[in-house]
């Protein structure tokens, strides 16, 4: 992922420096496990020496890899040089015990899962922070009237706080899914060439995994099965879709024709090189664009599940790109939305103007029910309401003068709903008498 979207905390996790440091820890832990068992020749003193002297230099590893064309061998060679550097002349080299009985995937797959746990922990906190902001803003705007829209068309009155609340609940589900996906990927495997422990005792795997906070894979091949990684990628894609949903709503509400909400426009910010008046929703547009990357990368993870026999390497190059990009992109999306949602500018007066834009058509459902209660059939009631509604629509569409929807109903002899009942029906807050229940439920929402 390009630096423009990479937060240092997340970028570091997928850096070679961090990966090699995890590799180093795994190799040292494996030596300590061997020494603990006492089944091979390594002594606890040698394991302690390895712990103290193990190190690497990324540039030196890169130089060795340029010759070996094998990243693990290059790393082990470089780490071995540091381990043996101060060993007295003629003494056995402790580095000979490093990687004993292991294969490259034992090291790489266990380290990768550890990296994915590190990265998921950041996203879990990102999700929690944004979700809590949405919940707070929901209560701040619980009484802010606006029109609800279905198919992009005005439907019935609601409150803007419900939008924030809906986002909060969806983020809570993402939060729970991320925690579950973290547990599902927190596995390690040090089981040898095809998972038979042919040259290494299972104790080493258990020891290393326990010290890393991982669970040992109950039956790996040469690799940890990629369904773990695919599940995580699917959760990242779902979470990205949530972010896209929030961003898309803000984009739609910021349109000049609607203008009920607007992402913050910073002092000194410019909207267009050609049109100085522009205040474009560029940040939420960026969120929508990055969501496409994360969702597309999930397909890469699904394709990585079906490897040949006990392992091939077709997954490796793809996931080196897709995993880092997905985590970095989603982290950046969260940073953007946290700032945008927290500072989202609302225009309640415009919300009311939009609510009244269709001259009362949004009250049609209440009129329909009131007519049914007078004793006529639903079909008859529907015909009365729709006929008057369509007449109002035509005038709205043509920006023509004319009467309101209510005035048309009052002039229609078929509409026998009393005036005082129409007064109650044409009050937008009449639609919200039971809406308090959603905020009672939201009160119980917790990101714990």
C-alpha positions as CSV (number, residue, x, y, z in Angstrom):
1,X,0.0,0.0,0.0
2,X,1.3,3.5,-0.9
3,X,2.6,5.7,1.9
4,X,-0.3,8.1,1.4
5,X,-2.7,5.6,3.1
6,X,-0.3,3.9,5.5
7,X,-0.4,4.7,9.2
8,X,2.9,4.0,10.8
9,X,1.5,1.7,13.5
10,X,-0.1,-0.5,10.9
11,X,2.6,-0.2,8.3
12,X,5.2,-1.4,10.8
13,X,3.4,-4.7,11.3
14,X,3.8,-5.6,7.7
15,X,7.4,-4.3,7.4
16,X,10.3,-6.7,6.9
17,X,11.8,-5.5,10.1
18,X,8.8,-6.6,12.1
19,X,8.5,-9.9,10.2
20,X,12.2,-10.7,10.8
21,X,11.9,-9.8,14.5
22,X,9.1,-12.3,14.8
23,X,11.1,-14.9,12.9
24,X,13.9,-14.3,15.3
25,X,11.7,-14.8,18.3
26,X,10.2,-18.0,16.9
27,X,13.6,-19.5,16.2
28,X,14.9,-18.6,19.7
29,X,11.8,-20.0,21.3
30,X,12.2,-23.3,19.4
31,X,15.8,-23.5,20.6
32,X,14.7,-22.9,24.2
33,X,12.0,-25.6,23.8
34,X,14.6,-28.1,22.5
35,X,16.8,-27.3,25.5
36,X,13.8,-27.7,27.8
37,X,13.1,-31.2,26.5
38,X,16.8,-32.3,26.5
39,X,16.2,-34.8,23.7
40,X,18.8,-33.3,21.3
41,X,22.2,-32.0,22.0
42,X,21.4,-28.3,22.7
43,X,22.0,-27.2,26.3
44,X,20.2,-24.6,28.3
45,X,23.4,-22.6,28.3
46,X,23.5,-22.7,24.5
47,X,19.8,-21.7,24.3
48,X,20.6,-18.7,26.6
49,X,23.5,-17.7,24.4
50,X,21.2,-17.8,21.4
51,X,18.7,-15.7,23.2
52,X,21.3,-13.1,24.1
53,X,23.1,-12.9,20.8
54,X,20.4,-13.5,18.2
55,X,20.0,-10.6,15.9
56,X,19.8,-9.6,12.2
57,X,20.4,-6.8,9.8
58,X,17.8,-6.3,7.2
59,X,20.2,-4.9,4.6
60,X,22.5,-7.9,5.2
61,X,19.6,-10.3,4.8
62,X,18.6,-8.6,1.6
63,X,22.1,-9.0,0.2
64,X,22.2,-12.7,1.1
65,X,18.8,-13.3,-0.4
66,X,20.0,-11.7,-3.7
67,X,22.3,-14.7,-3.9
68,X,20.2,-17.5,-2.4
69,X,16.9,-16.4,-3.8
70,X,15.4,-17.8,-0.5
71,X,14.3,-15.4,2.2
72,X,14.2,-17.8,5.1
73,X,17.7,-19.2,4.3
74,X,19.0,-15.6,3.9
75,X,17.6,-14.7,7.3
76,X,18.9,-17.8,9.1
77,X,22.3,-17.3,7.6
78,X,22.4,-13.7,8.8
79,X,21.0,-14.5,12.2
80,X,23.5,-17.3,12.6
81,X,26.4,-14.9,12.0
82,X,25.3,-12.7,14.9
83,X,24.8,-15.7,17.2
84,X,28.3,-17.1,16.5
85,X,30.2,-13.8,16.2
86,X,31.5,-13.8,19.8
87,X,32.0,-17.6,20.1
88,X,35.6,-18.4,21.0
89,X,37.7,-19.9,18.2
90,X,37.4,-23.7,18.1
91,X,34.2,-23.8,20.2
92,X,31.0,-25.4,18.7
93,X,28.7,-22.9,17.0
94,X,25.4,-22.5,18.8
95,X,23.7,-21.4,15.6
96,X,23.7,-25.1,14.5
97,X,20.6,-25.6,16.6
98,X,18.6,-22.8,15.0
99,X,15.8,-24.1,12.7
100,X,16.5,-27.7,13.9
101,X,13.9,-30.0,12.4
102,X,11.8,-27.1,11.0
103,X,10.8,-26.2,7.5
104,X,10.4,-22.7,6.1
105,X,6.6,-22.7,6.5
106,X,6.8,-23.6,10.2
107,X,8.6,-20.3,10.6
108,X,6.7,-18.2,8.0
109,X,3.2,-19.4,8.6
110,X,3.4,-19.0,12.4
111,X,4.9,-15.6,12.0
112,X,2.3,-14.5,9.5
113,X,-0.5,-15.5,11.9
114,X,1.2,-13.6,14.6
115,X,1.3,-10.5,12.3
116,X,-2.3,-10.9,11.4
117,X,-3.2,-11.0,15.1
118,X,-1.2,-7.8,15.7
119,X,-2.9,-6.1,12.7
120,X,-6.4,-7.3,13.7
121,X,-5.9,-5.9,17.2
122,X,-5.5,-2.4,15.7
123,X,-8.6,-2.8,13.6
124,X,-10.6,-3.9,16.6
125,X,-9.7,-0.7,18.4
126,X,-10.4,1.3,15.3
127,X,-13.9,-0.3,15.0
128,X,-14.6,0.3,18.7
129,X,-13.7,3.9,18.5
130,X,-15.8,4.7,15.5
131,X,-18.7,2.7,16.9
132,X,-18.7,4.6,20.2
133,X,-18.7,7.9,18.3
134,X,-21.7,6.8,16.2
135,X,-23.5,5.8,19.4
136,X,-22.8,9.2,21.0
137,X,-23.9,11.1,18.0
138,X,-27.1,9.0,17.7
139,X,-28.2,10.3,21.1
140,X,-27.1,13.9,20.2
141,X,-29.4,13.8,17.2
142,X,-32.2,11.5,18.5
143,X,-34.8,14.3,18.0
144,X,-33.4,15.9,14.8
145,X,-36.2,15.4,12.3
146,X,-35.4,14.3,8.8
147,X,-37.0,12.4,6.0
148,X,-36.3,8.7,5.5
149,X,-35.7,7.6,2.0
150,X,-36.3,4.2,0.3
151,X,-35.1,3.7,-3.3
152,X,-33.8,7.2,-3.0
153,X,-37.4,8.5,-2.7
154,X,-38.9,10.3,0.3
155,X,-40.7,7.7,2.5
156,X,-41.6,8.7,6.0
157,X,-40.2,11.0,8.8
158,X,-37.5,9.7,11.0
159,X,-34.7,11.2,13.1
160,X,-31.1,11.7,12.0
161,X,-30.0,10.0,15.3
162,X,-31.4,6.8,13.9
163,X,-28.8,6.9,11.0
164,X,-26.0,7.1,13.5
165,X,-27.5,4.4,15.6
166,X,-27.8,2.0,12.7
167,X,-24.2,2.6,11.9
168,X,-23.3,1.9,15.6
169,X,-25.1,-1.4,15.6
170,X,-23.5,-2.5,12.3
171,X,-20.0,-1.6,13.6
172,X,-20.8,-3.6,16.8
173,X,-21.4,-6.6,14.6
174,X,-18.1,-5.9,12.7
175,X,-16.4,-5.6,16.1
176,X,-17.6,-9.0,17.2
177,X,-16.7,-10.5,13.8
178,X,-13.2,-9.1,14.0
179,X,-12.7,-10.5,17.5
180,X,-13.8,-13.9,16.3
181,X,-11.7,-13.7,13.2
182,X,-8.7,-12.8,15.4
183,X,-9.2,-16.0,17.4
184,X,-9.7,-18.0,14.2
185,X,-6.3,-16.9,12.8
186,X,-4.3,-17.0,16.0
187,X,-2.7,-20.4,15.2
188,X,0.9,-21.6,14.8
189,X,2.4,-24.8,13.3
190,X,5.8,-26.2,13.7
191,X,5.2,-29.7,12.4
192,X,7.8,-30.3,9.7
193,X,7.8,-30.9,6.0
194,X,4.2,-32.4,5.7
195,X,2.9,-32.0,9.2
196,X,4.0,-35.4,10.6
197,X,6.6,-34.0,13.1
198,X,9.1,-36.3,11.5
199,X,12.1,-34.4,12.7
200,X,10.7,-32.3,15.6
201,X,8.8,-33.0,18.7
202,X,5.2,-31.6,19.0
203,X,6.4,-30.0,22.3
204,X,8.4,-27.5,20.4
205,X,5.2,-26.3,18.6
206,X,3.2,-26.1,21.8
207,X,6.0,-24.3,23.6
208,X,6.5,-21.7,20.8
209,X,2.7,-21.1,20.3
210,X,2.0,-20.7,24.0
211,X,4.8,-18.1,24.4
212,X,3.4,-16.2,21.3
213,X,-0.2,-16.3,22.5
214,X,-1.2,-18.6,19.7
215,X,-2.9,-22.0,19.5
216,X,-1.1,-24.9,17.9
217,X,-2.8,-26.1,14.7
218,X,-4.3,-29.5,15.5
219,X,-3.4,-30.9,12.1
220,X,-1.4,-28.8,9.7
221,X,0.1,-30.0,6.4
222,X,3.3,-28.0,5.6
223,X,1.2,-24.9,6.0
224,X,-1.6,-23.6,8.2
225,X,-4.8,-24.1,6.1
226,X,-5.8,-20.9,4.3
227,X,-9.4,-21.1,5.3
228,X,-8.3,-19.3,8.5
229,X,-6.9,-16.4,6.4
230,X,-9.9,-16.5,4.0
231,X,-12.3,-16.1,6.9
232,X,-10.4,-13.1,8.2
233,X,-10.3,-11.6,4.7
234,X,-14.0,-12.0,4.4
235,X,-14.5,-10.2,7.7
236,X,-12.3,-7.4,6.6
237,X,-14.4,-7.1,3.4
238,X,-17.6,-7.0,5.4
239,X,-16.2,-4.3,7.7
240,X,-15.0,-2.4,4.6
241,X,-18.6,-2.6,3.3
242,X,-19.9,-1.1,6.5
243,X,-17.4,1.8,6.1
244,X,-18.6,2.2,2.5
245,X,-22.2,2.2,3.6
246,X,-21.5,5.1,6.0
247,X,-19.4,7.0,3.5
248,X,-22.0,6.5,0.7
249,X,-24.8,7.9,3.0
250,X,-22.7,11.0,3.8
251,X,-21.9,11.4,0.1
252,X,-25.6,11.3,-0.8
253,X,-26.6,13.7,2.0
254,X,-23.9,16.2,0.9
255,X,-25.2,16.5,-2.6
256,X,-26.2,20.1,-3.4
257,X,-29.7,19.0,-4.1
258,X,-30.0,17.4,-0.6
259,X,-27.4,19.1,1.6
260,X,-28.4,17.7,5.0
261,X,-24.9,16.8,6.1
262,X,-21.4,17.6,5.1
263,X,-18.0,16.2,5.9
264,X,-15.8,18.8,7.7
265,X,-14.1,21.3,5.3
266,X,-10.9,22.4,6.9
267,X,-9.6,26.0,7.0
268,X,-7.5,26.5,3.9
269,X,-8.9,23.4,2.2
270,X,-9.5,23.7,-1.6
271,X,-12.3,21.8,-3.3
272,X,-11.4,22.2,-7.0
273,X,-8.6,23.6,-9.1
274,X,-11.1,25.1,-11.5
275,X,-14.2,26.0,-9.4
276,X,-13.4,27.8,-6.2
277,X,-16.9,27.3,-4.8
278,X,-16.7,23.5,-4.6
279,X,-16.9,21.7,-1.2
280,X,-16.5,18.1,-2.4
281,X,-16.9,15.0,-0.2
282,X,-13.5,13.7,-1.2
283,X,-12.7,11.9,2.1
284,X,-15.8,9.7,2.0
285,X,-15.3,9.2,-1.7
286,X,-11.8,7.9,-0.9
287,X,-13.3,5.5,1.7
288,X,-15.7,4.1,-0.9
289,X,-12.8,3.6,-3.3
290,X,-10.6,1.8,-0.8
291,X,-13.5,-0.4,0.2
292,X,-13.4,-1.9,-3.4
293,X,-9.7,-2.9,-2.8
294,X,-10.5,-4.7,0.5
295,X,-13.5,-6.5,-1.0
296,X,-11.6,-7.5,-4.1
297,X,-8.7,-8.8,-1.9
298,X,-11.1,-11.2,-0.2
299,X,-11.4,-13.1,-3.4
300,X,-7.6,-13.5,-3.4
301,X,-7.8,-15.1,0.0
302,X,-10.6,-17.4,-1.1
303,X,-8.5,-18.5,-4.1
304,X,-5.6,-19.2,-1.8
305,X,-7.4,-21.9,0.1
306,X,-7.1,-24.6,-2.6
307,X,-3.4,-25.5,-2.7
308,X,-1.8,-28.6,-4.2
309,X,-1.6,-31.6,-1.9
310,X,0.2,-30.6,1.3
311,X,1.3,-27.3,0.0
312,X,2.4,-25.2,-2.9
313,X,3.6,-21.6,-3.0
314,X,1.0,-20.0,-5.3
315,X,-0.7,-18.4,-2.3
316,X,2.5,-16.7,-1.0
317,X,3.0,-13.9,-3.5
318,X,-0.7,-13.1,-3.6
319,X,-1.2,-12.8,0.1
320,X,2.0,-10.8,0.6
321,X,0.3,-8.1,-1.4
322,X,-3.4,-8.6,-0.5
323,X,-3.2,-9.0,3.3
324,X,-1.0,-6.0,3.9
325,X,-3.0,-3.8,1.5
326,X,-6.3,-4.8,3.1
327,X,-5.3,-4.1,6.6
328,X,-3.6,-0.8,5.8
329,X,-6.5,0.3,3.6
330,X,-9.1,-0.6,6.2
331,X,-7.1,1.1,9.0
332,X,-7.0,4.3,6.9
333,X,-10.7,4.1,6.2
334,X,-11.4,3.9,9.9
335,X,-9.1,6.9,10.6
336,X,-11.0,8.9,7.9
337,X,-14.5,8.0,9.2
338,X,-13.6,8.6,12.8
339,X,-12.7,12.2,12.0
340,X,-15.6,12.6,9.5
341,X,-18.4,11.1,11.7
342,X,-17.2,12.9,14.8
343,X,-17.2,16.2,13.1
344,X,-20.0,15.6,10.6
345,X,-21.8,19.0,9.9
346,X,-25.6,18.7,10.0
347,X,-28.1,21.1,8.6
348,X,-31.4,20.6,10.4
349,X,-33.2,23.5,8.7
350,X,-32.4,21.9,5.3
351,X,-33.7,18.5,6.7
352,X,-37.0,20.1,7.5
353,X,-37.1,21.9,4.1
354,X,-36.5,18.5,2.4
355,X,-39.1,16.8,4.6
356,X,-41.7,19.3,3.4
357,X,-40.5,19.3,-0.2
358,X,-43.2,17.0,-1.5
359,X,-46.1,19.0,0.0
360,X,-47.2,16.4,2.5
361,X,-46.8,13.2,0.4
362,X,-44.8,11.5,3.2
363,X,-47.9,11.3,5.3
364,X,-49.7,9.0,2.8
365,X,-49.3,5.8,4.8
366,X,-51.1,7.3,7.8
367,X,-53.9,8.6,5.7
368,X,-54.3,5.1,4.1
369,X,-54.7,3.5,7.5
370,X,-57.1,6.2,8.7
371,X,-59.3,5.7,5.7
372,X,-59.4,1.9,6.3
373,X,-60.5,2.6,9.9
374,X,-63.5,4.5,8.5
375,X,-64.9,1.2,7.2
376,X,-63.9,1.2,3.5
377,X,-61.7,-1.5,2.0
378,X,-58.0,-1.1,1.7
379,X,-58.2,-1.1,-2.1
380,X,-60.7,1.8,-2.0
381,X,-58.6,3.7,0.5
382,X,-55.5,3.1,-1.6
383,X,-57.1,4.4,-4.7
384,X,-58.2,7.6,-3.0
385,X,-54.8,8.3,-1.5
386,X,-52.8,7.4,-4.6
387,X,-55.0,9.5,-6.9
388,X,-54.4,12.6,-4.8
389,X,-50.8,11.8,-4.2
390,X,-50.1,11.4,-7.9
391,X,-51.7,14.8,-8.6
392,X,-49.5,16.3,-6.0
393,X,-46.4,14.6,-7.5
394,X,-47.1,16.0,-10.9
395,X,-47.1,19.5,-9.5
396,X,-44.0,18.9,-7.5
397,X,-42.2,17.5,-10.5
398,X,-43.1,20.4,-12.7
399,X,-42.4,23.0,-9.9
400,X,-46.0,24.1,-10.5
401,X,-48.3,25.9,-8.2
402,X,-51.2,24.0,-6.6
403,X,-52.6,22.7,-3.4
404,X,-50.9,20.5,-0.9
405,X,-51.6,16.8,-0.5
406,X,-53.7,17.5,2.5
407,X,-55.7,20.2,0.8
408,X,-56.4,17.8,-2.1
409,X,-57.7,15.2,0.4
410,X,-59.9,17.7,2.1
411,X,-61.4,18.7,-1.2
412,X,-62.1,15.0,-2.1
413,X,-65.6,14.0,-0.9
414,X,-64.4,10.4,-0.7
415,X,-62.0,11.2,2.0
416,X,-64.0,11.2,5.2
417,X,-61.2,11.5,7.7
418,X,-62.1,14.3,10.2
419,X,-60.0,17.5,10.1
420,X,-58.8,17.0,13.7
421,X,-57.5,13.5,12.8
422,X,-55.8,14.9,9.7
423,X,-54.1,17.4,12.0
424,X,-52.6,14.5,14.0
425,X,-51.7,12.6,10.9
426,X,-49.8,15.5,9.2
427,X,-47.6,16.0,12.2
428,X,-44.2,14.4,11.4
429,X,-43.6,13.5,15.1
430,X,-46.7,11.2,15.0
431,X,-44.4,8.8,13.1
432,X,-42.0,8.7,16.0
433,X,-44.2,7.8,19.0
434,X,-42.6,4.4,19.2
435,X,-39.1,5.3,18.0
436,X,-37.9,5.6,21.6
437,X,-37.6,1.8,21.7
438,X,-34.7,1.9,19.3
439,X,-32.8,4.3,21.5
440,X,-33.6,2.2,24.6
441,X,-32.0,-0.7,22.8
442,X,-29.1,1.5,21.7
443,X,-28.4,2.5,25.3
444,X,-27.5,-1.1,25.9
445,X,-25.0,-1.3,23.1
446,X,-21.4,-1.9,24.4
447,X,-18.2,-2.4,22.6
448,X,-16.7,-4.7,25.1
